[in-house]
Amino acid sequence: MHLIVDGYEADYQKLIDLDFIYNILDVTPEKISMTKIMPPYVFKYHGKNPEDWGLSGFVLIAESHISIHTFPEKRYLNIDIFSCKVFDSEAAIKLMKDNFSINKTQIKLLERGIEYPHNIEKASNIVSLERCQLQATKTS
């Protein structure tokens, strides 16, 4: 699963608070049943345009990662939660909307690794069947 949240009209003070972003990244993995494997890393970014500055942070989780990028002058932020395991995306969205006081969101939830064999035995059976069907078409 890859949850993408674009948050608009968020709380300016929260978007500029490095400690706040750090704390959100620190507690979110546990709140959505993920496993944090290192402390979060958050830094300030200054773009070529003065209004493009913001904070970016991420935390690595055993399941993949969570990242937040803020654009305070636009009261906008990007949040990505990427996981190789299913998680409660609605709870994650609510958590972020509440924490950042987001008034408007654009949300995408992508399924990734669709062909990844979650069950090796089942995947082996499918591959064997496909090979038999392929061999049968070659000999006919």
N, C-alpha and C positions, 0 to 999 in steps of 0.2 A: 504494500500500500504506500502511496505517496500523496500526502495531504498538502495542498498548496492553499494558503490563505493570504489574500491581499486585503489589508485592513485600511480603511479610510476614516478620516475624522477621528483619529485616535487622540488620546490625552498627550499633549505636547510634553508635559513635565516627565511623563513616564518614558517617552521616546528618547529623551536626552539623559536619562539616569542610568549610567553604566552599572551601578550596583543593582538596580532594579532588574535590568536585563539579565545580569549574572544570576540573580536569585530565581528568576522565572526559569532559566535554563537548568538551574540546579535542582529544582523541585519537580519540574514537569515529567521527567522520565518515570519517577515513582508513581505520580498521579495517573499516568496512563499505562501502568503495568509494564514499563520498560526497565532495562538494566543499564544504569549509567556506568561507563567504564573509565571515565576520567573527569576531572573538574571542567566546568565550562571555560571557554576562552572568549573574552569580549574586548573589542578595541574600537577606537574612534577613527572614522574615515573622513577625509576631506577630498572632495572631487574638484575638477577644474572649475565648475560653477559653484559659487559660494553656497547656494541653496541645496546643493547635493550632498552636504555633509550628513553624517549620521553615525549610528553605532551598528556594528555587526558582531554577532556572536554565534557560537555553536557549541554543542556538546555531543561527543561521541557516545553512542549507546551500543550495547551488544547487538542490537537489532539493526542499526545503521547510524542515523544522526538526526538532530533537531537543529535548525538554524533560524535566526531572526536578523533581519536587516531593517533599520529604521531610517526614515527620511523626515526628521522633525519639522522642517520648514514647510513641508507639504502635508504634515500630520498623517503620514502614510507609513506602512510597514509591510514587509514580506515575511511570512513564516512558512517553513517547510518542515514536515515531519515525514521522514522516509523510514520505512520499516519492512523487514522481511517477514514479520509476523503481523497478523491481523490485530488491530487495536480499535478502541471505541473512538472513531473520528468525531462523532457528535460531542462527546465529552471534551475532547481536545479543542474543538472549535469554541465551545462555551468557555472553557478555561482561558483561552487567549482573548476572546471578546471581553470577558469580564475583567481580566487583569489589565488590559490596555484601554479599557473603556472605548472600544471600537464601535462606532455608530453604523458603519456600512461595511459589508464584506463582499468579496468575490471569492468563491471557493471552487476548487477543483479537487477531485479525488480520483487518482489514477491507480489502476491495477498494473503492477509491474511484475516481470518474471512469470508471465502467465503460463509459459511452457516449461518452467522449472519443475523438475520432478520432485514433488513433495513426498511422494510415497514411491520408493525405489522399486519395490516388488510390482506395484501396479504399472509403473512406467516401463519396466522390463517386459511385462506381458504385452503392453501396447506395441512396443518396438518389435517384439517377436512376431506378433500378429501381422504387423505392417510388412516385415521381411518375408513372411510366408506368402502374403498377398502379392508382393512384388515378384517373388520367385515364380509364383503360379502364372502371372501374366507373361513372364519371360519364356516359359516353357510352352505356352499355348499358342 
